[in-house]
């Protein structure tokens, strides 16, 4: 029994071992199959990748071919555009040549017209001056012109000026007579010539049709604009034949030349003082009439001249538009700047006719020359004393009037002359001990007097 059982167990063990080895072999085979399948799947993936790469290469080759085709198309389009440009240039050249031919034809026509026009003008200006060759359309203009050569002119017996027409002569005579027949219906201002009234009316209408392209400023007349443009160009085409001084306007040259000739054709009927220009006479006459039409917008002060008002208003505004080119000093008036700059340049234009002394200002020369001539035109109205300067007379007359306009703001003492006040103020500035008692005494006396 036992032996049978042992045999049976051993046979079972043997069969089991056989089966186990078979299982191991089967597992091993399965593992190998699995590995092979994984390898196959990898191969498959590689093949797929290769196929994708192949497809990409094919696509790239196609793209390359397309890009080559596009570059060829681009080159063709560039060639076409060049051809198009050449054609356009050719068409423009053709147009220009056509236009040139048209212009040539027009110029030929114009030259023919001009020739005809000159012929007509010659026939239209039958009156020719044998002395200077000028031609005229009518006899009146010709006869008026001939008066220049014959000397048959309308001559002013007051200033010697001559005119070719009676109308111009009559207009000129109104300067001497003061006649102003043309009146503005808006402000009452009067004029000697109708043309002047017409220009004046533009002030009321606000019409300024002529504008400067450089600064935008507008003007009533074309001549005003023309004169203004010389401010930008610095052009001074009119030169004095005597001293060489240049001017931007011809009327300024004519006014200047009267300094050399000594002609003063405008006389004041009140005091018989004579002037170079009518404007200077007009300004002078306001001394007699007391007219002061220009009122300060900051205070109640009035002025006879607009330029004086402008200078005065700079006291209120503190404006100093004129700067020295040599230093930083500024001035409210251009004349003050000009005088100041002579300190830097050492310029002294004005020479004394009696000695070799020179001056930077004409007023200083005038004052100096009175020391040679002994001239004392300013006489005191209270006594017979005379003075060379109006300022000296004014200071002297304060003796008679007992006027002392200059008062010390520290002690109340008054002085007739500003220089004496300045000298007095140095007492307060030094503050010497022996002066304090004096000042206190003066203050006490002033207080008692006021009480």
Phi and psi in degrees as a GROMACS rama.xvg file:
@    title "Ramachandran Plot"
@    xaxis  label "Phi"
@    yaxis  label "Psi"
@TYPE xy
-70.0152  -40.9581  UNK-2
-66.3967  -38.0829  UNK-3
-64.1135  -40.6298  UNK-4
-65.713  -39.1343  UNK-5
-66.126  -39.8777  UNK-6
-64.5052  -43.0745  UNK-7
-62.2865  -40.6975  UNK-8
-66.8625  -42.877  UNK-9
-64.9007  -38.9444  UNK-10
-64.6984  -37.2467  UNK-11
-64.6706  -41.9901  UNK-12
-64.7885  -41.3251  UNK-13
-64.3773  -43.4201  UNK-14
-64.1411  -37.2609  UNK-15
-66.6199  -41.5506  UNK-16
-65.4494  -38.2361  UNK-17
-62.3431  -46.5318  UNK-18
-63.8071  -40.8929  UNK-19
-61.9946  -43.3745  UNK-20
-64.7447  -37.0399  UNK-21
-66.2357  -38.4722  UNK-22
-64.9923  -42.2011  UNK-23
-62.7911  -40.5767  UNK-24
-64.09  -39.3424  UNK-25
-66.563  -40.9328  UNK-26
-62.7107  -43.2609  UNK-27
-60.3704  -43.5446  UNK-28
-61.8412  -40.7057  UNK-29
-63.4328  -40.5547  UNK-30
-61.2244  -43.2055  UNK-31
-63.5688  -41.1063  UNK-32
-61.9078  -42.7437  UNK-33
-61.211  -44.6553  UNK-34
-61.1918  -43.3877  UNK-35
-62.5725  -39.6873  UNK-36
-67.1995  -38.0927  UNK-37
-63.1645  -42.549  UNK-38
-61.9587  -40.7462  UNK-39
-63.1642  -41.9193  UNK-40
-64.5941  -38.8012  UNK-41
-62.7605  -44.0712  UNK-42
-60.4938  -41.9388  UNK-43
-60.9659  -44.1537  UNK-44
-62.2611  -42.6438  UNK-45
-60.871  -41.7222  UNK-46
-61.7932  -41.4354  UNK-47
-63.4164  -43.3506  UNK-48
-61.651  -43.257  UNK-49
-60.4512  -41.2886  UNK-50
-64.6345  -39.4413  UNK-51
-63.2453  -45.4205  UNK-52
-58.3083  -42.3689  UNK-53
-60.3557  -44.5715  UNK-54
-62.3572  -42.597  UNK-55
-61.0995  -42.1923  UNK-56
-60.3593  -42.7955  UNK-57
-61.787  -43.3575  UNK-58
-62.0568  -43.8342  UNK-59
-60.3637  -42.9979  UNK-60
-62.0367  -39.0713  UNK-61
-63.9556  -44.7666  UNK-62
-59.8129  -42.9497  UNK-63
-59.6052  -44.8168  UNK-64
-61.502  -40.99  UNK-65
-64.589  -43.9357  UNK-66
-61.4136  -39.6099  UNK-67
-62.1304  -41.6007  UNK-68
-63.3721  -41.8351  UNK-69
-63.9703  -42.5187  UNK-70
-61.1017  -39.479  UNK-71
-63.6335  -41.6276  UNK-72
-63.7831  -41.7577  UNK-73
-60.5381  -46.8065  UNK-74
-59.1258  -41.4904  UNK-75
-64.1733  -40.8053  UNK-76
-65.5391  -39.014  UNK-77
-62.5236  -43.1684  UNK-78
-61.2585  -40.8759  UNK-79
-64.1453  -42.4297  UNK-80
-63.5746  -39.4336  UNK-81
-62.2487  -42.6416  UNK-82
-62.3991  -41.4469  UNK-83
-62.6048  -44.6964  UNK-84
-61.0186  -44.1366  UNK-85
-59.7974  -40.2555  UNK-86
-65.2729  -42.4364  UNK-87
-62.3075  -43.8069  UNK-88
-59.9398  -42.6167  UNK-89
-62.2933  -40.4679  UNK-90
-67.3375  -38.9773  UNK-91
-63.4595  -45.7674  UNK-92
-58.2634  -41.2186  UNK-93
-62.9237  -44.9546  UNK-94
-61.5812  -45.3319  UNK-95
-60.8042  -42.4992  UNK-96
-63.5316  -37.9023  UNK-97
-65.0971  -43.7018  UNK-98
-63.2128  -43.0695  UNK-99
-59.3266  -41.9781  UNK-100
-64.9988  -38.168  UNK-101
-64.315  -45.0194  UNK-102
-60.2501  -42.2667  UNK-103
-59.833  -44.6577  UNK-104
-62.4004  -42.3285  UNK-105
-63.9489  -43.0262  UNK-106
-62.2032  -38.4145  UNK-107
-63.1503  -42.1535  UNK-108
-63.3855  -42.562  UNK-109
-63.2739  -41.8537  UNK-110
-61.5422  -38.6119  UNK-111
-64.2753  -41.8438  UNK-112
-64.7654  -42.1243  UNK-113
-61.6553  -42.2959  UNK-114
-60.1621  -44.2308  UNK-115
-63.2571  -40.3497  UNK-116
-64.3198  -43.8341  UNK-117
-62.0023  -39.745  UNK-118
-62.6416  -44.1095  UNK-119
-64.3564  -42.6059  UNK-120
-60.9767  -41.774  UNK-121
-60.2008  -40.147  UNK-122
-75.0621  -26.0011  UNK-123
-80.5991  -19.4901  UNK-124
-113.866  76.1305  UNK-125
-77.7799  -14.0322  UNK-126
-97.7409  107.502  UNK-127
-116.679  133.212  UNK-128
-77.45  125.045  UNK-129
-75.825  -14.6327  UNK-130
-89.6894  -38.1632  UNK-131
-123.985  -8.1108  UNK-132
86.4624  -1.31881  UNK-133
-69.0264  139.169  UNK-134
-110.739  153.219  UNK-135
-137.404  149.904  UNK-136
-79.1304  -30.3263  UNK-137
-134.827  164.42  UNK-138
-67.2547  -33.2847  UNK-139
-62.5601  -48.5979  UNK-140
-64.4847  -37.0179  UNK-141
-64.2921  -45.9871  UNK-142
-65.5595  -37.7329  UNK-143
-63.4887  -41.2382  UNK-144
-64.34  -41.8505  UNK-145
-62.1615  -23.1354  UNK-146
-63.4755  -25.182  UNK-147
-64.1993  -41.0709  UNK-148
-79.5479  -39.5301  UNK-149
-80.3476  -20.1913  UNK-150
82.2511  7.98849  UNK-151
-83.3666  74.2638  UNK-152
-113.718  164.541  UNK-153
-89.2375  109.227  UNK-154
-106.489  134.074  UNK-155
-76.6807  125.696  UNK-156
-80.7737  -4.14634  UNK-157
-97.6104  -36.9582  UNK-158
-124.894  -7.39116  UNK-159
84.5824  2.12924  UNK-160
-71.3869  143.15  UNK-161
-114.973  151.04  UNK-162
-139.07  146.81  UNK-163
-84.0149  -20.829  UNK-164
-123.225  151.346  UNK-165
-66.3623  -35.6391  UNK-166
-62.1604  -47.5187  UNK-167
-63.9325  -37.0033  UNK-168
-63.7774  -43.8197  UNK-169
-65.3678  -38.6074  UNK-170
-61.813  -42.5959  UNK-171
-63.5269  -41.5451  UNK-172
-62.2171  -24.4305  UNK-173
-66.1155  -22.0452  UNK-174
-64.5071  -42.5429  UNK-175
-77.0065  -39.9269  UNK-176
-80.1691  -21.3576  UNK-177
79.7761  9.46367  UNK-178
-70.2593  131.413  UNK-179
-137.24  85.5797  UNK-180
-77.953  -12.8142  UNK-181
-103.953  118.927  UNK-182
-114.981  137.35  UNK-183
-75.8685  126.407  UNK-184
-78.0351  -3.77339  UNK-185
-100.767  -39.7797  UNK-186
-123.172  -6.37388  UNK-187
83.1572  0.784476  UNK-188
-66.6752  143.74  UNK-189
-113.423  152.636  UNK-190
-137.92  150.369  UNK-191
-83.1075  -18.0028  UNK-192
-133.502  141.751  UNK-193
-62.4013  -35.0452  UNK-194
-62.7111  -38.0037  UNK-195
-66.0149  -38.1029  UNK-196
-63.6662  -42.34  UNK-197
-60.5707  -43.4144  UNK-198
-66.6738  -39.0656  UNK-199
-62.7476  -37.7555  UNK-200
-60.3782  -25.2705  UNK-201
-65.6738  -23.2208  UNK-202
-64.4969  -41.3764  UNK-203
-72.9446  -37.9909  UNK-204
-78.8036  -16.8521  UNK-205
77.6994  11.9242  UNK-206
-75.5576  120.474  UNK-207
-138.004  81.426  UNK-208
-77.0451  -11.4905  UNK-209
-108.027  113.101  UNK-210
-113.849  137.559  UNK-211
-76.9624  126.522  UNK-212
-74.8712  -16.1721  UNK-213
-89.6265  -39.2991  UNK-214
-123.386  -5.82217  UNK-215
82.9685  1.00062  UNK-216
-71.348  139.815  UNK-217
-107.438  151.567  UNK-218
-135.749  156.11  UNK-219
-70.9669  -39.8033  UNK-220
-127.887  160.761  UNK-221
-66.338  -33.3582  UNK-222
-67.0822  -37.1299  UNK-223
-64.0402  -41.3707  UNK-224
-64.3742  -43.1657  UNK-225
-59.9987  -43.459  UNK-226
-64.9639  -39.8621  UNK-227
-64.1854  -38.8274  UNK-228
-59.5105  -24.8342  UNK-229
-70.4852  -15.5926  UNK-230
-65.5715  -39.978  UNK-231
-76.9213  -40.8414  UNK-232
-83.3498  -13.5874  UNK-233
61.5218  21.4171  UNK-234
-76.2739  131.221  UNK-235
-132.405  80.6376  UNK-236
-78.6569  -11.9058  UNK-237
-105.428  114.647  UNK-238
-113.701  142.495  UNK-239
-75.9197  129.657  UNK-240
-74.969  -15.3251  UNK-241
-89.8795  -51.4826  UNK-242
-113.35  -7.95057  UNK-243
84.0938  -0.704663  UNK-244
-64.6955  138.531  UNK-245
-106.796  152.234  UNK-246
-138.478  150.841  UNK-247
-83.1994  -21.0612  UNK-248
-125.512  141.54  UNK-249
-66.967  -34.4434  UNK-250
-67.4218  -30.5467  UNK-251
-68.6124  -35.9662  UNK-252
-64.1498  -45.3995  UNK-253
-61.4949  -40.869  UNK-254
-63.4316  -43.4768  UNK-255
-62.7935  -41.2334  UNK-256
-63.2522  -23.5007  UNK-257
-68.0735  -20.4858  UNK-258
-64.4576  -40.9124  UNK-259
-74.6548  -39.7249  UNK-260
-80.001  -23.312  UNK-261
78.87  11.8787  UNK-262
-76.5672  123.072  UNK-263
-129.953  87.405  UNK-264
-84.7492  -7.92966  UNK-265
-108.861  117.695  UNK-266
-117.151  139.825  UNK-267
-81.8921  126.208  UNK-268
-76.8271  -12.9564  UNK-269
-80.5907  -48.0422  UNK-270
-121.974  0.114318  UNK-271
66.3745  15.8522  UNK-272
-73.6899  139.758  UNK-273
-107.565  154.47  UNK-274
-137.982  155.757  UNK-275
-74.9396  -39.1823  UNK-276
-122.484  158.642  UNK-277
-67.0836  -33.5652  UNK-278
-63.9037  -41.553  UNK-279
-63.8543  -37.863  UNK-280
-64.1216  -44.0572  UNK-281
-61.0244  -43.2209  UNK-282
-65.4445  -39.2306  UNK-283
-63.3551  -41.2086  UNK-284
-62.0647  -20.5552  UNK-285
-68.6163  -18.8934  UNK-286
-65.451  -40.7845  UNK-287
-76.8171  -40.7582  UNK-288
-81.2553  -19.4982  UNK-289
73.7634  13.1779  UNK-290
-69.6468  127.457  UNK-291
-135.273  81.9088  UNK-292
-77.2771  -10.4002  UNK-293
-104.587  115.044  UNK-294
-106.063  134.313  UNK-295
-70.4666  134.453  UNK-296
-79.7511  -10.3115  UNK-297
-101.509  -28.5781  UNK-298
-142.023  -175.53  UNK-299
-90.1439  6.9024  UNK-300
-70.6398  142.546  UNK-301
-123.253  157.2  UNK-302
-138.639  152.127  UNK-303
-84.7519  -19.2256  UNK-304
-127.71  142.666  UNK-305
-65.621  -32.831  UNK-306
-66.0442  -35.9861  UNK-307
-67.0718  -38.3315  UNK-308
-63.3556  -44.1488  UNK-309
-60.7313  -42.8322  UNK-310
-64.2183  -43.4984  UNK-311
-62.4566  -42.5845  UNK-312
-64.9783  -20.8451  UNK-313
-70.0139  -18.2538  UNK-314
-66.3372  -41.0936  UNK-315
-73.2568  -43.7287  UNK-316
-82.0186  -21.1287  UNK-317
74.2816  12.6691  UNK-318
-70.315  131.519  UNK-319
-134.73  81.5676  UNK-320
-77.2342  -12.0106  UNK-321
-103.409  112.96  UNK-322
-107.88  137.826  UNK-323
-69.9596  134.831  UNK-324
-79.2321  -10.8726  UNK-325
-100.321  -31.0358  UNK-326
-139.641  -177.087  UNK-327
-90.0795  6.60325  UNK-328
-69.0041  140.275  UNK-329
-121.406  156.417  UNK-330
-138.012  152.705  UNK-331
-85.775  -16.9037  UNK-332
-126.36  142.203  UNK-333
-66.5749  -33.3592  UNK-334
-65.3689  -36.935  UNK-335
-66.347  -39.1516  UNK-336
-63.4172  -44.9073  UNK-337
-60.9677  -43.186  UNK-338
-64.2814  -43.2632  UNK-339
-62.9691  -42.3264  UNK-340
-64.8064  -20.9258  UNK-341
-68.8068  -18.4661  UNK-342
-66.0018  -41.1981  UNK-343
-73.6452  -43.3397  UNK-344
-82.4467  -21.2541  UNK-345
72.0494  17.9341  UNK-346
-72.2556  128.702  UNK-347
-138.162  89.75  UNK-348
-73.615  -29.8172  UNK-349
-98.1679  114.195  UNK-350
-108.545  136.867  UNK-351
-68.1618  134.73  UNK-352
-78.6761  -10.1698  UNK-353
-102.708  -27.5944  UNK-354
-141.64  -177.321  UNK-355
-89.0935  6.20638  UNK-356
-69.2056  139.503  UNK-357
-121.405  155.764  UNK-358
-138.427  150.868  UNK-359
-83.279  -19.3365  UNK-360
-123.919  141.996  UNK-361
-66.6911  -32.7605  UNK-362
-65.4922  -36.7307  UNK-363
-67.7315  -38.8737  UNK-364
-63.0339  -44.6199  UNK-365
-60.2745  -43.5132  UNK-366
-64.7232  -42.2293  UNK-367
-64.4923  -42.7433  UNK-368
-64.0731  -20.7989  UNK-369
-69.1875  -21.2779  UNK-370
-70.9122  -29.4011  UNK-371
-80.4399  -43.9584  UNK-372
-80.9616  -22.7275  UNK-373
74.3088  14.3136  UNK-374
-69.1506  130.705  UNK-375
-136.073  81.5779  UNK-376
-77.9147  -10.743  UNK-377
-102.359  110.704  UNK-378
-105.521  137.956  UNK-379
-69.5144  135.571  UNK-380
-79.5734  -9.7122  UNK-381
-102.427  -29.0719  UNK-382
-140.426  -178.357  UNK-383
-89.1459  6.5544  UNK-384
-69.4787  140.329  UNK-385
-122.364  157.156  UNK-386
-139.689  153.284  UNK-387
-82.9665  -21.9498  UNK-388
-124.934  145.14  UNK-389
-65.6109  -31.8233  UNK-390
-66.0969  -35.4314  UNK-391
-66.212  -40.8075  UNK-392
-63.0002  -43.778  UNK-393
-61.1948  -43.4229  UNK-394
-64.6479  -41.6824  UNK-395
-63.8045  -41.8224  UNK-396
-65.9664  -17.4215  UNK-397
-67.894  -21.3457  UNK-398
-65.3408  -43.2708  UNK-399
-71.3842  -40.4324  UNK-400
-84.5733  -10.0487  UNK-401
59.3009  22.4741  UNK-402
-76.0584  130.925  UNK-403
-132.876  82.0172  UNK-404
-77.0668  -13.7667  UNK-405
-101.373  107.425  UNK-406
-112.431  137.757  UNK-407
-72.9458  126.264  UNK-408
-79.8678  -2.1793  UNK-409
-102.268  -37.7484  UNK-410
-123.904  -7.52503  UNK-411
86.8431  -0.370346  UNK-412
-69.846  140.295  UNK-413
-112.402  153.547  UNK-414
-139.192  149.156  UNK-415
-81.7163  -25.0448  UNK-416
-118.403  137.168  UNK-417
-63.5799  -35.011  UNK-418
-62.488  -36.7209  UNK-419
-67.0155  -36.5903  UNK-420
-64.4371  -43.7303  UNK-421
-60.6132  -42.5587  UNK-422
-63.0321  -40.2457  UNK-423
-64.6054  -39.744  UNK-424
-62.5448  -23.1517  UNK-425
-65.3312  -25.1872  UNK-426
-61.4327  -44.8913  UNK-427
-70.4258  -35.4183  UNK-428
-67.2168  -38.0328  UNK-429
-75.4622  -37.4168  UNK-430
58.8969  51.2803  UNK-431
-73.6334  144.216  UNK-432
-59.727  -39.4423  UNK-433
-73.3828  -14.9984  UNK-434
-82.2056  -25.1933  UNK-435
-64.1081  -39.4593  UNK-436
-64.9891  -39.145  UNK-437
-63.3459  -44.6024  UNK-438
-64.1308  -43.3368  UNK-439
-61.3536  -40.8848  UNK-440
-63.0075  -42.2871  UNK-441
-63.844  -42.9268  UNK-442
-62.1285  -42.4049  UNK-443
-63.5839  -44.1467  UNK-444
-60.8507  -41.0812  UNK-445
-64.189  -41.0288  UNK-446
-64.6298  -42.6579  UNK-447
-63.4652  -43.8638  UNK-448
-63.1443  -40.4173  UNK-449
-66.9842  -36.102  UNK-450
